[in-house]
């Protein structure tokens, strides 16, 4: 799965337990009619994928949906495995809208007036 958006926040790397398991989270904001803030996690060697990125950068995130159960509670994680930075969009700016989004709405056709009556009867 993948989704595009703008990086909103990048959290510090966390280390858990004596085995050295590492995790890093980040949030992107989608660019749609109702923008959503989506939190992803990076684990182990993937934590470095956000190095060099900063809030405002346009990215495409490839991720896996992960679910787990612990003590009869259920959790869902979005585990990112690849991040593509959009080098064409300036930092902090949304990409240009699609041409279809820029079309002007069709106006209602004008009705003929009494002066336009050119019928012979």
C-alpha positions in Angstrom: 0.0 0.0 0.0 1.1 3.6 -0.4 -0.1 7.1 0.4 1.2 10.6 -0.4 1.3 13.6 1.9 3.4 16.2 3.6 5.6 15.4 6.6 4.1 17.0 9.7 6.4 15.6 12.4 9.3 13.2 12.8 9.8 11.7 16.2 13.1 10.7 17.8 14.3 7.1 17.6 13.3 4.9 20.5 15.1 1.7 21.8 13.2 -1.0 23.6 14.5 -3.8 25.8 18.0 -5.3 26.1 17.8 -6.7 22.6 18.2 -3.2 21.1 14.9 -3.2 19.1 14.6 0.3 17.6 11.5 2.2 16.4 10.9 5.7 14.9 7.6 7.3 14.2 6.6 10.1 11.8 3.3 11.8 10.8 2.2 12.9 7.3 -0.8 15.0 6.4 -2.7 13.9 3.4 -3.8 16.4 0.8 -7.4 15.8 0.1 -10.7 17.5 0.7 -10.5 16.5 4.4 -6.8 16.2 5.2 -5.8 13.4 7.6 -2.8 13.2 9.9 -1.5 9.6 9.6 1.2 8.2 11.9 3.6 5.6 10.6 6.4 3.6 12.3 9.8 2.6 11.0 11.5 -0.4 12.7 15.0 -1.7 13.0 17.2 -0.7 10.1 14.4 1.3 8.4 14.5 4.0 11.1 17.1 5.9 9.0 14.6 6.3 6.1 13.5 9.7 7.5 17.0 11.0 7.9 17.4 14.1 5.6 13.6 14.7 5.6 11.9 17.6 7.4 8.4 18.9 8.1 6.9 20.3 5.0 8.5 17.8 2.6 6.2 16.1 0.1 6.6 12.3 0.3 5.0 9.0 -0.9 5.1 6.4 1.8 5.0 2.7 1.1 3.7 0.7 4.0 2.3 -2.6 5.4 -0.7 -2.8 7.6 0.1 -4.7 10.8 -2.4 -5.9 13.4 -1.7 -7.5 16.8 -3.5 -8.5 20.0 -2.2 -8.2 23.5 -4.2 -8.9 26.7 -7.5 -8.9 24.7 -6.7 -5.4 23.2 -6.2 -5.0 19.5 -3.7 -2.7 17.8 -3.1 -1.6 14.3 0.2 -0.2 13.0 1.2 1.3 9.7 4.7 0.0 9.2 6.6 2.0 6.5 9.2 0.3 4.4 10.0 2.9 1.8 9.7 6.7 1.5 10.0 8.6 -1.7 10.6 12.3 -1.4 9.0 14.5 -4.1 12.0 16.5 -5.3 9.8 18.6 -7.6 7.4 20.1 -5.0 9.0 22.9 -3.0 9.2 22.3 0.7 6.1 23.2 2.6 4.0 23.7 -0.6 1.3 21.5 -1.9 1.7 20.1 -5.4 -0.1 21.9 -8.3 -3.7 20.8 -8.6 -4.7 18.5 -11.4 -6.2 20.1 -14.5 -9.6 18.5 -13.8 -9.6 20.3 -10.4 -9.1 23.6 -12.1 -11.9 23.4 -14.6 -14.6 26.0 -14.2 -18.1 24.7 -13.5 -20.4 24.7 -16.4 -22.8 27.6 -16.4 -26.5 27.1 -17.0 -27.5 27.8 -20.6 -29.2 31.2 -21.1 -32.9 31.1 -21.9 -34.0 33.0 -25.0 -35.7 36.3 -24.4 -38.9 37.6 -26.1 -36.7 39.7 -28.5 -35.0 36.5 -29.7 -38.2 35.1 -31.1 -37.5 34.6 -34.8 -40.2 31.9 -35.4 -42.5 32.7 -38.4 -45.7 31.9 -36.5 
